[in-house]
Amino acid sequence: MAKQMISRRFLRIKFRFGEIEWRDPSTKEFGLYIYVPFCRMSCLYCPFYKVYFNERLREKYLEGVKKEAELRGVNGKAVWTYVGGGTPNLLRPEELRNLLSHLSQFVELGEVGMEGNPFEFTSKYLEKIAVAGVSKISVGVESFQAGALRAVKRAYANEKLIENVVKTARGLGLSVNIDLMVGLPRQSREGCVKDVETIASIGPDQVTIYPYIVIPGVKVDPGMRPRLMFDVIEEGWETLKSYGYGRDSIWVFAKGPRIYDTSKEELVRDYFGLGPSTFSTISDLQTVNPPIELWLRSINNSKRPTFHTRLDEESRAWRIFAHELYKLRLNPDVISKLPRKIRAVFSILRITGHVKGLEVTKKEFI
């Protein structure tokens, strides 16, 4: 029910395209998201904007990100910095270091995390990005089931490769997250549980288990019903628990406090998104950058047209409530300040058993 009401609220938000006046964030502390759109192949399960890798376009992109940050007047402290994609580790380590160095001239960078393809995280690459200032990596494994990966045109990374990446990265002081997916076409329940067991035995700092969600951009149907996906995630949680992992949110499981989960932060904190087709939220302003061709042309002409909207107070309150549900443990001080309509939904969730006390129960996932 909560999911339906939150979704319904956000579906009403309409974006317009055009030039806008940029404001400073409501505080001088914010998140910084750098989107790298390049990929060597297009995985059918991925809904994110991407373009095929091109050397010349990569050079233009890097200069564009630097100039965009200056045009936006990004200044202050980045509580988190995340390089996402696409395939961010298609950037050379030297290019990443140069980009971070440029941004650090006017932004105090916090811990820097980046995601990437396991095949690009070689020992030399990891050594160089550690020196460049990266402290966390997230590796997209998705599954060890070859048939499921073929169905979505995803390259197969075997257990030995992932074990080497995790061992090398942790030896360099990098925190490592491994992404798994549940519900891919041709993926079995037993295979998913085995995937979790395999990753748990390798022992990364964090494991994230995503359900397969069909949204615009996804090109194949899931292999499981939603109820079964969440049952499998709960089964995976039991396995991870036996290996010493704790649960931080709906699908993030970690062994320590260095959580790699910008999705949770994006719900409640101001953040700048740099790069084509990336989101930003600054106070009540939400924006989405245009695709790379228009983005580059605009940046080079010192213009900043975007898709944009203003969030009203109710929409912002629903974002906060979504954040509370996502992290599974609700803060009573936060709940007490929400509008009456949302507090009523919270009360119904408790009556129906979806929330017990201030804890989200397994029933909420169904």
C-alpha positions in Angstrom: 0.0 0.0 0.0 2.8 2.4 1.0 4.6 1.6 -2.3 1.4 2.4 -4.3 0.8 5.7 -2.6 4.5 6.8 -2.9 4.5 5.7 -6.6 1.3 7.5 -7.3 2.6 10.7 -5.8 5.8 10.7 -7.8 4.0 9.9 -11.1 2.3 13.2 -10.8 5.6 15.1 -11.0 6.0 16.7 -14.4 9.3 17.8 -15.9 9.8 20.8 -18.3 12.8 21.4 -20.5 14.7 24.6 -20.7 17.2 27.0 -19.0 16.9 27.5 -15.3 18.5 29.7 -12.6 20.7 27.5 -10.4 20.7 28.0 -6.7 23.2 27.0 -4.1 22.2 23.8 -2.2 20.2 24.3 1.0 23.4 23.5 2.9 27.1 23.4 1.9 27.1 19.7 2.4 25.8 17.5 -0.4 26.3 14.4 -2.4 28.2 14.4 -5.7 27.3 12.0 -8.4 29.4 11.7 -11.5 27.7 9.7 -14.3 29.9 7.9 -16.9 27.6 6.8 -19.8 30.0 4.5 -21.7 29.5 0.8 -22.1 31.1 -1.8 -24.4 27.9 -3.8 -24.6 24.2 -3.1 -23.8 22.9 -5.5 -21.1 19.1 -6.1 -21.6 18.3 -5.7 -17.9 19.8 -2.3 -17.5 17.4 0.7 -17.7 20.1 3.4 -17.5 21.1 5.8 -20.2 24.3 4.6 -22.0 26.3 5.1 -25.2 28.8 2.7 -26.8 32.4 3.4 -25.8 34.2 5.9 -28.0 37.7 7.3 -27.3 37.1 10.8 -28.8 33.7 11.1 -27.1 35.3 10.1 -23.8 37.8 13.0 -24.0 34.9 15.4 -24.8 32.9 14.0 -21.9 35.7 14.5 -19.4 36.1 18.1 -20.3 32.4 18.6 -20.2 32.1 17.3 -16.6 34.8 19.7 -15.5 33.1 22.7 -17.2 29.6 21.7 -16.0 30.8 21.7 -12.3 32.2 25.2 -12.9 29.0 26.4 -14.6 26.9 25.0 -11.8 29.0 26.7 -9.1 29.4 23.4 -7.2 31.1 24.5 -4.0 31.3 23.1 -0.5 31.7 19.6 1.0 30.7 16.4 -0.8 29.6 14.1 2.0 29.7 11.3 -0.6 31.2 11.1 -4.1 30.0 8.4 -6.4 31.2 7.6 -9.9 28.4 5.6 -11.5 27.3 4.4 -15.0 27.4 3.0 -17.5 30.8 1.5 -17.0 32.9 4.0 -15.0 36.0 1.9 -15.1 36.2 2.4 -18.8 37.8 5.7 -17.8 41.6 5.4 -17.4 42.9 5.7 -13.8 44.8 8.8 -14.9 41.7 10.4 -16.3 39.8 9.7 -13.1 42.6 11.1 -10.9 42.7 14.2 -13.1 38.9 14.7 -12.8 38.8 14.2 -9.1 41.8 16.6 -8.7 40.0 19.2 -10.7 36.8 18.9 -8.7 38.7 19.0 -5.4 39.8 22.6 -6.2 36.3 23.8 -5.1 34.7 20.8 -3.5 35.9 19.0 -0.4 35.6 15.4 -1.5 34.5 12.8 1.1 34.9 9.1 0.5 34.9 8.4 -3.2 33.2 5.3 -4.5 33.0 3.9 -8.0 31.2 1.0 -9.7 32.4 -1.0 -12.5 32.7 -4.1 -14.6 34.9 -6.8 -12.9 36.9 -7.4 -16.1 38.2 -3.8 -16.0 39.2 -4.0 -12.3 42.7 -5.4 -13.0 45.4 -5.3 -10.3 47.1 -2.4 -11.9 43.8 -0.5 -12.3 42.9 -1.0 -8.7 46.4 0.1 -7.5 46.1 3.3 -9.5 42.6 4.3 -8.5 43.5 3.7 -4.9 46.3 6.3 -5.3 43.8 8.6 -7.1 41.6 8.7 -4.0 39.0 6.1 -4.6 38.2 4.2 -1.3 35.2 2.1 -2.3 34.3 0.0 -5.3 31.1 -1.8 -6.4 31.4 -4.7 -8.7 28.5 -5.8 -10.9 28.5 -9.6 -10.8 24.7 -10.1 -11.1 24.9 -13.9 -11.2 27.2 -16.9 -11.8 24.4 -18.6 -13.7 25.7 -18.6 -17.3 22.2 -19.1 -18.9 20.7 -16.2 -17.1 23.6 -13.9 -18.1 23.3 -15.0 -21.8 19.6 -14.2 -21.7 20.4 -10.5 -20.8 23.6 -10.3 -22.9 25.8 -9.9 -19.8 29.4 -11.2 -19.8 30.1 -14.1 -17.4 32.6 -13.3 -14.6 33.7 -16.5 -12.9 34.3 -17.1 -9.2 38.1 -16.9 -9.5 38.0 -13.5 -11.2 35.7 -12.0 -8.5 37.8 -13.6 -5.7 41.0 -11.9 -7.2 39.3 -8.5 -7.5 38.0 -8.6 -3.9 41.4 -9.8 -2.5 43.4 -7.3 -4.4 41.1 -4.4 -3.6 40.9 -5.2 0.1 44.7 -5.5 0.2 44.9 -1.9 -1.1 42.5 -0.7 1.6 39.5 -0.4 -0.7 36.0 -1.4 0.6 34.3 -3.8 -1.8 30.6 -4.2 -2.6 29.3 -7.0 -4.8 26.0 -6.6 -6.7 23.8 -9.6 -7.3 20.4 -9.8 -9.0 17.4 -12.0 -8.4 14.8 -12.7 -11.0 16.8 -12.6 -14.2 15.4 -14.7 -17.1 16.4 -18.4 -16.9 17.5 -17.8 -13.3 16.5 -20.4 -10.7 15.8 -20.0 -7.0 18.4 -22.6 -6.2 20.9 -20.8 -8.4 20.3 -17.5 -6.7 20.9 -19.0 -3.3 24.1 -20.6 -4.5 25.2 -17.2 -5.9 24.8 -15.7 -2.5 26.7 -18.6 -0.9 29.5 -18.2 -3.4 29.9 -14.5 -2.8 29.6 -14.8 1.0 32.4 -17.4 1.0 34.6 -14.9 -1.0 33.9 -12.3 1.8 33.5 -8.8 0.3 32.7 -6.0 2.8 29.2 -5.6 1.4 26.7 -7.5 -0.7 23.7 -5.9 -2.4 20.9 -8.1 -3.8 18.6 -6.4 -6.2 15.3 -7.7 -7.4 14.8 -7.6 -11.2 12.5 -4.6 -11.7 10.8 -3.9 -15.0 10.8 -0.2 -15.8 11.2 1.8 -19.0 14.5 0.8 -20.7 14.5 -2.9 -19.5 14.1 -5.1 -22.6 13.3 -8.6 -21.3 10.8 -10.0 -18.8 11.8 -11.2 -15.4 12.2 -14.9 -14.7 10.4 -14.8 -11.3 7.3 -13.2 -9.8 8.0 -10.3 -7.4 6.9 -12.3 -4.3 9.4 -15.1 -5.2 12.2 -12.5 -5.7 11.8 -11.1 -2.2 11.5 -14.6 -0.8 14.9 -15.4 -2.4 16.4 -12.2 -1.0 15.2 -13.1 2.5 16.7 -16.6 2.0 19.9 -14.9 0.9 19.9 -12.8 4.0 19.8 -15.9 6.2 22.9 -17.2 4.4 24.7 -13.8 4.7 23.8 -13.6 8.4 25.6 -16.9 9.0 28.7 -15.4 7.4 28.7 -12.4 9.8 26.9 -9.8 7.7 24.4 -7.3 9.1 21.5 -5.8 7.3 21.6 -2.1 6.5 18.5 -1.7 4.4 16.1 -3.7 2.2 18.8 -5.2 0.0 22.1 -4.1 1.4 24.1 -6.4 3.7 27.5 -5.4 5.2 30.2 -6.5 7.6 31.1 -3.0 8.8 30.1 0.6 9.0 31.4 1.7 5.6 28.1 1.3 3.7 28.1 1.8 0.0 24.5 2.9 -0.7 23.9 6.2 -2.4 20.3 5.2 -3.2 19.4 5.7 0.4 21.2 9.1 0.6 19.6 10.4 -2.6 16.2 10.2 -1.0 16.9 12.8 1.6 20.1 14.7 0.9 20.8 17.4 -1.7 23.1 16.1 -4.4 24.6 17.4 -7.6 24.7 15.1 -10.6 27.3 15.8 -13.2 27.3 14.3 -16.7 24.7 13.4 -19.4 21.3 12.1 -18.3 22.0 12.4 -14.6 19.7 13.6 -11.8 20.2 16.3 -9.3 18.1 17.4 -6.3 18.9 20.8 -4.8 16.4 21.9 -2.2 13.0 21.8 -4.0 14.6 21.6 -7.5 14.9 18.3 -9.3 16.7 18.2 -12.7 17.7 15.6 -15.3 20.5 16.4 -17.8 19.9 15.8 -21.5 21.6 13.0 -23.5 25.3 13.4 -24.3 25.2 15.2 -27.7 22.9 18.0 -26.4 24.6 18.0 -23.0 28.0 18.6 -24.7 26.7 21.3 -27.1 25.0 23.2 -24.2 28.1 22.9 -21.9 30.4 24.2 -24.7 28.1 27.2 -25.2 28.1 27.8 -21.4 24.4 27.0 -21.2 22.5 24.7 -18.9 19.2 23.5 -20.3 17.7 20.6 -18.3 14.5 18.8 -17.6 13.4 20.2 -14.3 10.6 20.4 -11.8 9.9 21.9 -8.4 8.9 19.5 -5.6 6.1 20.7 -3.3 6.3 20.0 0.4 4.1 16.9 0.1 6.4 15.3 -2.5 9.4 16.0 -0.3 7.7 14.5 2.7 6.9 11.3 0.7 10.6 11.1 -0.2 11.6 11.2 3.5 9.0 8.5 4.3 10.3 6.3 1.5 13.8 6.7 3.0 12.5 5.6 6.4 10.9 2.5 4.9 14.0 1.7 2.8 16.4 1.6 5.8 13.9 -0.7 7.7 14.3 1.2 11.0 12.1 4.2 11.3 13.1 7.3 13.3 10.2 8.4 15.5 11.4 12.1 15.5 11.2 12.0 11.7 7.8 10.3 11.5 6.3 12.8 14.0 7.2 15.7 11.7 5.6 14.3 8.6 2.1 15.5 7.4 -1.0 13.9 8.9 -1.8 12.0 5.7 1.6 10.2 5.8 1.4 9.5 9.5 -2.0 7.9 8.8 -0.4 5.6 6.3 2.3 4.7 8.9 -0.4 3.8 11.4 -2.1 1.6 8.8 1.2 -0.2 8.1 1.5 -0.9 11.9 -2.1 -2.1 12.2 -1.7 -4.5 9.2 1.6 -5.9 10.4 3.9 -4.3 7.8 5.6 -2.4 10.6 6.0 -3.6 14.2 7.0 -0.9 16.6 9.5 1.0 14.4 10.8 -1.9 12.5 9.7 -2.9 9.0 8.6 -6.5 8.9 9.1 -9.1 6.2 5.4 -8.7 5.4 6.2 -5.3 3.9 8.2 -6.9 1.1 5.3 -8.9 -0.2 
